[in-house]
Amino acid sequence: MSCLDEKPQTVAEAPTQATIDLPEGVPPLGSIYLYASGGCNLACRHCWITPSFDPEGRDVDHIKLDYVRKAIDEGRSLGLSAFKLTGGEPMLHPQFRELVEIINDAGLSITIETNGTFVDGDMAKFLKSKEKMRFISVSLDGATAEMHEYMRGVEGCFDRAVNGIKNLVEVGYRPQVICTLHKGNIGQVDDLVAFAESIGAGSVKFNHVQLVGRGEGFHRDHGLQISDIIELNGHLNRELRPKAKISIFLDIPFAFRTIRELSRGNLGTCGVLTILGMLADGKLALCGIGVTVPELVYGHIAYDDLRDVWCDSPGLKLLRDLIPLKLEGICGDCLHRDMCRGECVANNFHVAGRLNAPYFFCDIASKAGIFPASRTRSA
């Protein structure tokens, strides 16, 4: 799953200013990232959330529907306009369809991140019938079953994911394919783009392994070097994007992107200042990292008023004070600071214990002397 939003097909309707009632200095709550299930039917090597492997979803938390209703009711005056359903695997939720209907009927935009294995023809038709279901991404970690299933840990999941994508295409979606890159599959980048085109996907997004959860251990032996990702970005710009029929995104900090990339829009930024994570047990947190980092949990939807959490939580107040103006190190000196906001605050906190710590990618690049000097304020 990915936190960065690169969704060229998605437009969330913002509430009118008259309906938003917030204290000075508190930004609107644009969206809730709902980690609908604490379990997953796959066992991905790189997962940063580390959900329980529970193919039937019997022994894990699933968000209670009353919690979602409460969040909607209390979130409207804060500016709430959208939900992103993720997990674990969101479709593992035993009341997944009712969950979608609650959000859709409330008039809030919906996006979904899924592994695709539950998207049969009937599910695809159900999703398409919901007016507010705007964008769906499906994880595919290679162009072959062998590579995808190596990452996902369950035999047969490649064919099920591919069929899920095809079912979504059949009803009119052009889903985004998300691939997490590592040493084993970086050689399949071109083939995966071609394959995604052939089955009707609308875009491909390549992520690199984050240093959180299972990803931290996986990265030590299998993660790409910073130079590998920079080299790949050059290949995409020179060779692949000019001939591809679909959009191609790469999770690389803004400072390493060309002017042409920066001017094309849909850059993918973490809306950390306008989102709130709601975990499967009802906790309210920075994002899914709250599963393993209790310092980044701000309250609980069952016991706390959402307004109190959003406006008055000490953790969120600190976040707003630090990001982006008080970012440390190379991120504080970067010309793209205000847009990038440190790339991934959750990752930065996990690695360094500070919300405003520099992003590991840029920090390593700076110390190695390969951070573009032309993108710094001190140049």
N, C-alpha and C positions, 0 to 999 in steps of 0.2 A: 504494500500500500504506500501511497505517496501523500505527503502533506501539501506539496506545492500545487497550486491551482493553475493548470494550463488547459483550459476548457474553451476552445474557440466556439463551441456550439451553445454555450450556456450564457443566459442573461437572467440574472435574478432581479425581481422587481423590488425596489427599495420602498419602504413605507414613506408616505409624504411627511415633510418636516413637521406638519401640524400634529401628527400622531406620535412623534418622538418627544419624550420628556426626560431629559438627562441633565445632571448637574454640569456646570462648566468644567471642561477638561476631561470629561468622560466621553469616549467615542461611542457611536452606535454599536450595538451588538448585531452585526450583520448576519452571522450564521452560527449554528451549533453543529459541531462535528460529533455525530452520535455514534459511539462505538457500541452498536446494537447488541452484539453478542460477545461474551468473554471467551468463546471457544471458536474453533475452526475445524473443518473437516480435512484440512491439509496440515502438514508439519514443515513449514518453510524454514530453510536453514538461515535465512537472512532477516527474518521478521523482527521488527523493532518493538512490537507490542508484546510478543511472547504469549499469545493466547494458548489456552489448554487445547491439546489435540483431542478432540471429542467429536467424531464424525456424526454422531446422532444428536449432539447438543443437549444431552440429558443431565450432565453434572456440572454445568457452568451457569454463570449469571447471564440472563437476558434482560434488557431494559424493560421495565414495567411500563405498560401503555399509559397508566395514570401519570407516571412521571413525565412522559412526553406531552400529555395534555396540559399538565401544570406548567411545563416550560414554555409551551406555546402561549398560554394565557398570560403568563407573567412577562414573556419576552416581547410581546407586541409593542408596548410603550417604550421599549429599549431600542427598537429598530429592527427586531428580528425579521428577516425576510427569507431565510433559506436554511435547509438542513443538508448536511452531507452524511450519508449512511455508509459506515465502514465497520471494521471489526478488529479482530476476528473476521469471521465471514458473516456479513449482515443477514444473508438469506438463511442462515442456520437458526435464526430467531423463529420460534414455533408460531408466532403471530405476525410474521413478516408482512403479509398482505394487509392486515389490519393496521399495522404500523404505518405503512405507506399511505393508506387511505386517510388516516388521521391527519397526516401532514399535508397531503394533497387537498383535502377538503377544507383545511384551514387557509388555503391560498398561498402556501409557502413553496418556494422553488426547491426541488429535490435533485441531488446528484447521488450516484452510488459508485462505490469502489467494491468490486467483487472478484472472486477467482473464477467465476463463470460456470462452475460445475453444476449449479442448481437451475441454470437458465434453460429450461426446456421450452418447447414451442408455446405451451400454455402460459408459462411465466412471462415470456417475452410479450405475448399479447396483453397480459394483465398490466405490465409496466407501460406499454404503449397507450393503454386506455386512460392513463392518468395524465391529465393536462399539465401538471406541474413537474412531471418527471422529465428533466431537461437533458441530462447527460449521464452516460454510464461508461465506466472504464473497466477493463478486464485484464487481469495479470497474465502475461505469457512470457516466461523467462527463457525463451529460446525458440529457434525455428524448427526444432525436432522434439519428438516425444522424449527421447533419451535425456536431452538437456533440461527440458522443463520439469520432468519428473525427478531428476536428480536434485533440483532446487526445492521442489514442492513435497517430495517424500512419499507420494502416493501413486501407485501404478494406475494407469488409465486416466489420470487427471488431465493430460494434454488433450486427448480427444474430446473429453467432456467440456473443457474450456473452449476449444475451437468450435465445437457444436453450439455452445452458448453464444459465441460471437455471431455465428451464422444465423442463429435464431433471432438475435437482436436486429441484424441487418435485414432479415426477411420481413420484419414488421415496420421497418423504416428508420431505425437508428443507424448511426455510423459511429460505433463505439471507439473509444481510444484504447489501444493496446499499451500496457505498461510493462516494461522489462527492466529488471534489476541486473546491472552488469557486474561481472566478475571475471577473473582470469580465464575461466572455462568457456564463457559464452561470448566474449567480446569479438571473436572471429565470426560470429553469426549475425552481426548487426545488419549487414546488407541483405542477407537472406531473410531476416525477420521482417524488415521493411517490405521486401517484395512479397512475402507471404501475407502480411497484414493487408497489403493492397489487394491481393488476389481473393481474400475472403470478405472484402467490403468494409474494413475498418476505416475510420475517418482520420486517424492520426496515430503516431507511435511516440511514446515518451520513454526515454532511457534514463533510469536512475542509477546512482552508484550506491553501494552499501553504506548505510549510516552506522555510526559507532554506538549503537544503542541496542539493548536486548540481545537476541541471538546474533544480530548483525555484528556486534562487537567482537565476538569470538570468530565468526566466519571471516571477517575482514582481515584478521591477522594472517591467515594463511592464503586466502583467496581474493582479497580485495585488490582493486586496481590502484596503481600509483597515481599521484597527481598528474605526472607527465603523461600517463596513458590517457587520462580523460581529456587533457588539453589537446593531445594528438588526435583523439577521436573527434573532438569538436572541429578541428581543422578538416578532417576527412569528410565530415557531414557537410561542411560549407563548400568544400571544393568539388566533391564527387557525388554525394548522395542527394542532398537537397535540390540541386539544379535539375535532376532527372526524375525525382520522386513525384508521384501523383497525389500524395497525401502529406500532411504536415508532419514534421519530425522535430521533437523537442529533446533537449538534453539537460539534465540537472547539473548545471555548471554555473558558478557565481557570475554575476553581471560583468565584473571586471575582466573576465576572460572572453567575453562575447564581442563580436565585431560590431561596428557601428550599424551595419545593415541588419544584423540580428536584433539590436536594440531598437531599431526603428520599425520593426515589423509588427509590434504589438503582441499580445498574448504571451508575455514573457515568463509568467509563472512566478508569483511572489507569495510568500506565506502571509496570510492576513492575520498575523498573530495579535494585532491590536484590536481586531473587530470580530474575533471568533472566541468561542468557548467550547471546550470539550465536555461531553457528558458521557461518562463511562457506563459500562453495562450494569453496574451495581447502583447507579444513580449519582455517583460522585461527580462534582463539577471541577474541572481541572484545566490546566493550560492546554492540554491535548491528551492523546493516548498515553503519553509518557507518565501520566499520573498513576497508571497501573503499578508502576515500579518505583516511582519517585514521589513519596508522600508530601514532600515540601511543595510540590506544584499542584496539590489539591487545594481548592479554595472553599469548598462547601459540599452540601448534598441537597439535591433537588427535593427530597422528601421532607427535610427539616428546615431548610433555609429558603427565604424569599429570593428569587432570582435577581431582583433589583438590588437587594442588599449585597449580594455576592458581586454583581457586576460593578456596582458603583463604589463599594466600600471595602472590598477584600484587600487586606494589606499586601497580599501577593500581587494582585492586579495593579494596585497603585504603584508598587515598586517597578513593575514591568513598564508601565506608562512613563515613569520618571526616567528609566534607563534607556528605553528603545525609542528611536534610534540615536538620540543625541549624545548618549554617554557610552556608546559602544567602545570597547577597548582595542588596543593594538591596531593591526592593519585595518580592521573593519571600521574603526573610528576615523582613520585617515583616508578611507576610500571615497571616491567621488560618488559612488552609487549607494552610499550608506543609507540615505533616506528612503530609497526604494527597496533595497535588499534587506535592510533591518537585521543584518547579521545572519542571513540565510535561514538558519534553523535554530531558534532560541532553545528549544528542547534539547537538541543535540549538544549545543554549547554548554548548557547547564550540566548535562550528564558528564561531559568530558572534563569541565573545569570547575563546576560547582558555582558558576556565576551566570546570571541571565545575560549579562552584557559582555561575556567573554567572546573573543574572536572566533569565527567559524574555523573548524580544524583545517579545511581545505586551503583557505586563504592564509591561515597562520603558517602552515607548512610551506606553502609557495613563497611567502614573504621571507621566511628564514632561509629558504634555498636560493633566494635571489631571482625567482622567476615570476613574481607578482608584477604585472605591468606597471612600471613607474608612472606612465602617462595617465593612469587611472587613480592617482593619489592626490590628495589636497596639498601635500607638502612638496610636490614635484616642482 
